[in-house]
């Protein structure tokens, strides 16, 4: 969508930015960031308006949609992307705990002991790896 919906009364002159202490490169980056943010805010607001839209009615973007879009943009900055292995590793934790439970109910058999030990080892490794990864992201 290329519709220009940004108000025309938002103006920042180079002089204002220079007086504010911006260098040439800082002023350029500031203007590009403002433009990028406004484009992203527009697209996310439209998306949220589309999600809440009733069938056969025109889209209405309310202040709640704009606020939610701004919050989602602000909340996404500075967060490292999720690893593609985080969900499979967490599923592995649950499976390993299930193996521990099955093995624990059959500890009188050698297969139960092996399942308990193997499940425990895998669960501990996966949980420690996840906790270390989470802690390193602080």
C-alpha positions in Angstrom: 0.0 0.0 0.0 1.5 3.3 -1.0 -1.2 5.7 0.3 0.4 8.7 1.9 -1.4 9.2 5.2 1.3 11.0 7.1 0.2 14.5 8.1 1.8 17.3 6.2 2.3 19.4 9.3 5.2 17.4 10.6 8.3 19.3 9.5 11.8 19.2 10.8 14.2 21.5 9.2 17.9 20.8 9.0 18.5 23.9 11.1 16.3 22.7 13.9 18.1 19.4 14.0 21.5 21.1 13.8 20.5 23.4 16.7 19.5 20.4 18.6 23.0 19.0 18.3 22.5 16.6 15.4 25.4 15.9 13.1 24.7 15.6 9.3 24.7 11.8 9.5 22.6 11.9 12.8 20.0 14.2 11.2 19.8 11.9 8.1 19.4 8.9 10.3 16.8 10.6 12.4 14.7 11.5 9.4 15.0 8.0 8.0 14.0 6.5 11.3 11.0 8.8 11.6 9.9 7.8 8.1 10.5 4.1 8.7 8.7 4.2 12.0 5.7 6.0 10.6 5.5 3.5 7.7 5.7 0.6 10.1 3.1 2.1 12.4 0.7 2.7 9.5 1.1 -0.9 8.3 0.6 -2.5 11.7 -2.3 -0.2 12.5 -4.0 -1.2 9.2 -3.3 -4.9 10.0 -4.8 -4.6 13.4 -7.8 -2.8 12.0 -8.2 -5.6 9.4 -8.0 -8.3 12.1 -10.9 -6.6 14.1 -12.9 -5.8 11.0 -16.4 -7.2 10.9 -17.3 -9.0 7.6 -18.9 -6.8 4.9 -18.0 -3.6 6.7 -15.2 -1.1 6.0 -12.1 -1.1 8.1 -12.0 1.2 11.1 -8.7 1.9 12.8 -9.3 3.2 16.3 -6.9 4.7 18.8 -6.6 1.3 20.4 -5.3 -0.2 17.1 -2.7 2.6 16.8 -1.7 2.2 20.4 -1.4 -1.5 20.1 0.7 -1.1 16.9 3.0 1.4 18.6 3.4 -0.9 21.6 4.2 -3.9 19.4 6.8 -1.9 17.5 8.4 -0.6 20.7 8.3 -4.0 22.4 10.0 -5.7 19.4 13.1 -3.5 19.6 16.2 -4.8 21.3 14.9 -8.4 21.5 17.1 -11.0 19.9 15.3 -13.2 17.4 14.0 -16.5 18.8 16.2 -19.5 17.8 14.6 -22.0 15.5 15.6 -24.7 17.9 13.9 -23.3 21.0 10.5 -24.9 20.4 11.8 -28.3 19.3 14.1 -28.2 22.4 11.2 -27.5 24.7 9.2 -30.3 23.1 12.2 -32.5 23.7 12.2 -31.5 27.4 8.5 -32.6 27.7 9.2 -35.9 25.9 12.2 -36.5 28.1 10.1 -35.9 31.2 7.5 -38.4 29.9 10.3 -40.9 29.4 11.4 -40.3 33.0 7.9 -41.0 34.2 7.5 -44.1 32.2 10.9 -45.3 33.3 10.2 -44.5 37.0 7.1 -46.6 36.9 9.2 -49.6 35.7 12.3 -49.2 37.8 12.2 -52.9 38.7 13.0 -53.8 35.1 16.3 -53.0 33.4 14.5 -51.2 30.5 12.7 -48.9 33.0 16.0 -48.0 34.7 17.6 -47.3 31.3 14.6 -45.1 30.2 14.7 -43.3 33.6 18.4 -42.6 33.3 18.4 -41.6 29.7 15.3 -39.4 30.0 16.8 -37.7 33.1 20.1 -37.0 31.3 18.4 -35.6 28.2 16.0 -33.5 30.2 18.7 -32.0 32.4 20.9 -31.2 29.4 18.0 -29.5 27.5 16.8 -27.6 30.5 20.3 -26.4 31.4 20.9 -25.4 27.8 17.7 -23.4 27.7 18.3 -21.6 31.0 21.9 -20.7 30.0 20.6 -19.4 26.7 17.9 -17.4 28.4 20.3 -16.0 31.0 22.8 -14.9 28.3 20.0 -12.8 26.7 19.6 -10.7 29.8 
